[in-house]
Structures are given as C-alpha cells and as structure tokens.
Amino acid sequence: MQRLLEIETYRMMALIGLPLVQELSPKIRQIEQETAQIARSMGEIAGLEDTRSTLTRLSRLSADVEGITARLAYRIDATRAYFALVRRRVERLREERLERLQTIEEFMERRLAPAIQTCETVARRLDSLSRRLARATDLLRAHVDVALEEQNRDILFSKDRRARLQSRLQRILEVISIVALTYYSTVLLMTILEALEAAGVPLDVELVAGAATPVLLGIIWFAVRWTRKTVIRRHERELD
C-alpha cells in the first residue's frame, strides 16, 4: 500500500509541468511560424536597413525562446525525475499479469507516458528552435558584416581618390607658387639693378636679371620643397 501511495504521489508530481507546457505551447507555435516566415524571406532581403530590421526581429524571438526555456527548464527536469521514480516504484512491485485485468505499469504507460512525452517534445522543440534562431542570426550578421565591409571599401576608395586629387592640387599650387615667387623675385631684382644703374654702376640690367632668373627659380624650388617636407615630418611626429 505504501508503494502504491508513493507511485500515485510521484505520478501527480510528474504532471506538475504539463499545465505550464500546455499554456506556453501556443506561444512556442507562434514563434516557430514567425521563424519559418523569416527563414523563407531571408533570400529576398535587400539593403542594410531590411537586414537590421530582420536581425532585430530574430533577436526578439531569441529572447522570447530563452524566457520560455527559463520558465520550463526546472519544471521539465522535475517531471523527468518524478517519472523515473514512478517507473522504479512500478518495477519494484514485480507485478504478475492476470487475465482481463490491466496492470499498474500498463496504466502508467497509457495515462502518464503521453503527458511526459508531451513535455519532452516541447523541450526538444525549444532546443531546435533556439538552434534555428541562432543559425539565422549568424547568417544575417554575416550579411550585415559583408554589407558594412562593402560600405567601408567604398568609403576608403572615395577617400583615396580625394587624397590623390588633393595631392595633385597641392602639386599644381606648389608649381604656381614657385612661378609666382620667381616672377616677383625677378621683378624685385630688376628694380634693385635699375637703381644701381641709375646710381652710376655699369650694369646690363636685362642680362643680369635673365641670368639670375634660373638661379632664383632653383633657390625658391628648393626652399618650397624643404618647407613642405619639414611640415610633413613635424605632423608625423605629432601623430606618433
């Protein structure tokens, strides 16, 4: 009689998780349907914004699955443990079958085992659903990473093109600056030479100015290049 009471007690305890499983089953079914819908539409996703929106939906579904798993994990583990106790107690009865009478083991297999199987099935569905959501999330994240890499590549290409254009403009400005400085230096030199000639110094102003122009051009070119290199080295030291 004590064993029978223990079997009945453990049977009732094993069924504690069933109402919660039945309560959460519609929510699990809804998550499965939404996950399947997302999986079917993943091939039609276009654009980074759609990808991020879908990734947000998957993250929400994953959070829902984790919440359901957290609620069911303890109940299902307890159900398994009590069902194992019921089976051990039934085995210890060492029943002998009587004609036209149902054994306690048969009763448990018909009445209790389906409920336990329902709990096990829900646990497997949750585990499978969690893995599917994880795979879909990883796939979408890879898609986002590829899209971001393409954007970064385009940005770097645009920056490189602007840098090359800026370098060309700097060279053009450098040439213009050298020509302008050479011109004004030559004009200044001619003014000085004309003043010396007016003072009585025997000079051929045009000849001296023409001969000095290449020299002035070289000096100014060297000074501009040296200044540019000095500024670049100072900027690199500041960055380091």
C-alpha positions as CSV (number, residue, x, y, z in Angstrom):
1,M,0.0,0.0,0.0
2,Q,2.9,2.4,0.8
3,R,4.4,1.7,-2.6
4,L,1.1,2.4,-4.3
5,L,0.8,5.7,-2.4
6,E,4.3,6.7,-3.4
7,I,3.6,5.8,-7.0
8,E,0.4,8.0,-7.0
9,T,2.3,10.9,-5.3
10,Y,5.2,10.8,-7.8
11,R,2.7,10.5,-10.7
12,M,0.9,13.7,-9.6
13,M,4.3,15.4,-9.1
14,A,5.4,14.3,-12.6
15,L,2.4,16.1,-14.1
16,I,3.1,19.4,-12.5
17,G,5.0,20.6,-15.6
18,L,2.1,19.7,-18.0
19,P,-0.2,22.7,-17.4
20,L,2.7,25.1,-18.0
21,V,3.7,23.3,-21.1
22,Q,0.1,23.4,-22.4
23,E,0.0,27.1,-21.5
24,L,3.2,28.0,-23.4
25,S,2.7,25.7,-26.4
26,P,0.7,28.4,-28.4
27,K,3.4,30.9,-27.9
28,I,6.1,28.4,-29.0
29,R,4.0,27.6,-32.1
30,Q,3.7,31.3,-32.9
31,I,7.5,31.7,-32.6
32,E,8.0,28.7,-34.8
33,Q,5.7,30.1,-37.5
34,E,7.4,33.6,-37.4
35,T,10.9,32.0,-37.5
36,A,9.8,29.9,-40.6
37,Q,8.4,33.0,-42.2
38,I,11.7,34.9,-41.6
39,A,13.7,32.0,-43.0
40,R,11.6,31.9,-46.2
41,S,12.1,35.6,-46.7
42,M,15.8,35.8,-46.0
43,G,16.6,35.3,-49.7
44,E,14.5,38.4,-50.5
45,I,16.1,40.7,-48.0
46,A,17.7,43.7,-49.8
47,G,19.6,46.5,-48.2
48,L,21.2,47.0,-44.9
49,E,18.1,48.5,-43.3
50,D,16.0,45.5,-44.0
51,T,18.7,43.2,-42.7
52,R,19.0,45.2,-39.5
53,S,15.2,45.1,-39.1
54,T,15.1,41.3,-39.6
55,L,18.0,40.9,-37.2
56,T,16.0,42.8,-34.6
57,R,13.1,40.5,-35.0
58,L,15.3,37.5,-34.7
59,S,16.9,38.9,-31.5
60,R,13.4,39.4,-30.1
61,L,12.3,35.9,-30.9
62,S,15.6,34.5,-29.4
63,A,14.8,36.5,-26.2
64,D,11.3,35.0,-26.1
65,V,12.6,31.5,-26.5
66,E,15.2,32.0,-23.8
67,G,12.5,33.3,-21.5
68,I,10.2,30.3,-22.2
69,T,13.2,27.9,-21.7
70,A,14.0,29.5,-18.4
71,R,10.4,29.0,-17.2
72,L,10.1,25.4,-18.4
73,A,13.6,24.1,-17.6
74,Y,13.0,23.4,-13.9
75,R,9.5,22.0,-14.4
76,I,10.6,19.6,-17.2
77,D,13.7,18.4,-15.2
78,A,11.4,17.8,-12.3
79,T,8.9,15.9,-14.5
80,R,11.7,13.7,-15.8
81,A,12.9,13.0,-12.3
82,Y,9.5,12.1,-10.9
83,F,8.6,10.0,-13.9
84,A,11.8,8.0,-13.4
85,L,10.8,7.5,-9.7
86,V,7.4,6.3,-10.8
87,R,8.9,3.7,-13.2
88,R,11.3,2.4,-10.5
89,R,8.5,2.1,-8.0
90,V,6.3,0.2,-10.5
91,E,9.2,-2.2,-11.3
92,R,9.6,-2.9,-7.6
93,L,6.0,-4.1,-7.4
94,R,7.0,-7.1,-9.6
95,E,3.5,-7.4,-11.0
96,E,2.1,-10.6,-12.4
97,R,-0.4,-10.2,-15.2
98,L,-3.9,-11.5,-14.5
99,E,-6.3,-12.2,-17.4
100,R,-8.6,-9.3,-18.3
101,L,-7.0,-7.0,-15.7
102,Q,-4.8,-4.1,-16.5
103,T,-1.5,-3.8,-14.7
104,I,-0.3,-0.6,-13.0
105,E,2.6,-0.5,-15.4
106,E,0.2,-0.5,-18.4
107,F,-2.0,2.1,-16.8
108,M,1.1,4.4,-16.3
109,E,2.2,3.8,-19.9
110,R,-1.2,4.8,-21.2
111,R,-2.0,7.7,-18.8
112,L,1.3,9.1,-17.7
113,A,3.7,8.4,-20.6
114,P,1.9,10.6,-23.2
115,A,2.0,13.6,-20.8
116,I,5.7,13.1,-20.2
117,Q,6.2,12.7,-23.9
118,T,4.4,16.0,-24.5
119,C,6.8,17.7,-22.1
120,E,9.8,16.0,-23.8
121,T,8.6,17.1,-27.2
122,V,8.2,20.7,-26.1
123,A,11.7,20.6,-24.7
124,R,13.1,19.3,-28.0
125,R,11.1,21.9,-29.9
126,L,12.6,24.7,-27.8
127,D,16.1,23.3,-28.3
128,S,15.6,23.0,-32.0
129,L,14.0,26.5,-32.2
130,S,16.9,28.0,-30.3
131,R,19.4,26.5,-32.7
132,R,17.5,27.6,-35.8
133,L,17.3,31.2,-34.5
134,A,21.0,31.1,-33.7
135,R,21.8,30.0,-37.3
136,A,19.5,32.6,-38.8
137,T,21.0,35.3,-36.6
138,D,24.6,34.3,-37.5
139,L,23.7,34.3,-41.2
140,L,22.1,37.8,-41.0
141,R,25.1,39.1,-39.0
142,A,27.4,37.8,-41.7
143,H,25.2,39.6,-44.3
144,V,25.5,42.8,-42.2
145,D,29.3,42.4,-41.9
146,V,29.6,41.9,-45.7
147,A,27.5,45.0,-46.3
148,L,29.5,47.1,-43.9
149,E,32.7,45.9,-45.4
150,E,31.4,46.9,-48.8
151,Q,30.5,50.3,-47.5
152,N,33.9,50.7,-45.8
153,R,35.6,49.7,-49.0
154,D,33.6,52.4,-50.9
155,I,34.4,55.0,-48.3
156,L,38.1,54.1,-48.4
157,F,38.1,54.2,-52.2
158,S,36.5,57.6,-52.1
159,K,39.0,58.9,-49.5
160,D,41.9,57.5,-51.5
161,R,40.5,59.3,-54.7
162,R,40.1,62.5,-52.8
163,A,43.6,62.2,-51.3
164,R,45.1,61.7,-54.8
165,L,43.1,64.7,-56.1
166,Q,44.2,66.8,-53.2
167,S,47.9,65.7,-53.8
168,R,47.6,66.8,-57.5
169,L,46.1,70.1,-56.5
170,Q,48.9,70.7,-54.0
171,R,51.5,70.0,-56.6
172,I,49.8,72.4,-59.0
173,L,49.6,75.1,-56.3
174,E,53.2,74.4,-55.5
175,V,54.3,75.0,-59.1
176,I,52.1,78.1,-59.3
177,S,53.6,79.4,-56.1
178,I,57.2,78.7,-57.3
179,V,56.5,80.6,-60.6
180,A,54.8,83.5,-58.8
181,L,57.7,83.8,-56.3
182,T,60.3,83.6,-59.1
183,Y,58.4,86.3,-61.0
184,Y,58.2,88.7,-58.1
185,S,61.8,87.9,-57.1
186,T,63.0,88.7,-60.6
187,V,60.9,92.0,-60.6
188,L,62.5,92.9,-57.3
189,L,66.0,92.1,-58.6
190,M,65.4,94.2,-61.7
191,T,64.3,97.1,-59.5
192,I,67.4,96.8,-57.5
193,L,69.6,96.6,-60.6
194,E,67.9,99.6,-62.2
195,A,68.5,101.6,-59.0
196,L,72.2,100.6,-59.1
197,E,72.4,101.5,-62.8
198,A,70.8,104.9,-62.0
199,A,73.5,105.3,-59.3
200,G,76.2,105.0,-61.9
201,V,77.1,101.3,-61.6
202,P,77.8,100.0,-65.1
203,L,75.3,97.0,-65.4
204,D,73.3,95.4,-68.1
205,V,70.0,95.0,-66.2
206,E,68.3,92.7,-68.6
207,L,71.3,90.4,-68.9
208,V,71.9,90.1,-65.2
209,A,68.2,89.6,-64.5
210,G,67.9,86.9,-67.2
211,A,71.0,85.1,-65.8
212,A,69.7,85.3,-62.3
213,T,66.2,84.0,-63.0
214,P,67.2,80.3,-63.2
215,V,69.2,80.7,-60.0
216,L,66.2,82.3,-58.3
217,L,63.9,79.6,-59.6
218,G,66.2,76.9,-58.2
219,I,66.5,78.6,-54.8
220,I,62.8,79.1,-54.5
221,W,62.0,75.5,-55.6
222,F,64.4,74.1,-53.0
223,A,63.0,76.4,-50.3
224,V,59.4,75.3,-51.0
225,R,60.3,71.6,-51.1
226,W,62.2,71.9,-47.9
227,T,59.4,73.7,-46.2
228,R,56.8,71.1,-47.3
229,K,59.0,68.2,-46.1
230,T,59.6,69.9,-42.7
231,V,55.9,70.5,-42.2
232,I,55.1,66.8,-43.1
233,R,57.8,65.5,-40.7
234,R,56.5,67.7,-37.9
235,H,52.9,66.5,-38.5
236,E,54.1,62.8,-38.4
237,R,55.9,63.3,-35.2
238,E,52.8,64.9,-33.7
239,L,50.7,61.9,-34.7
240,D,53.2,59.4,-33.2
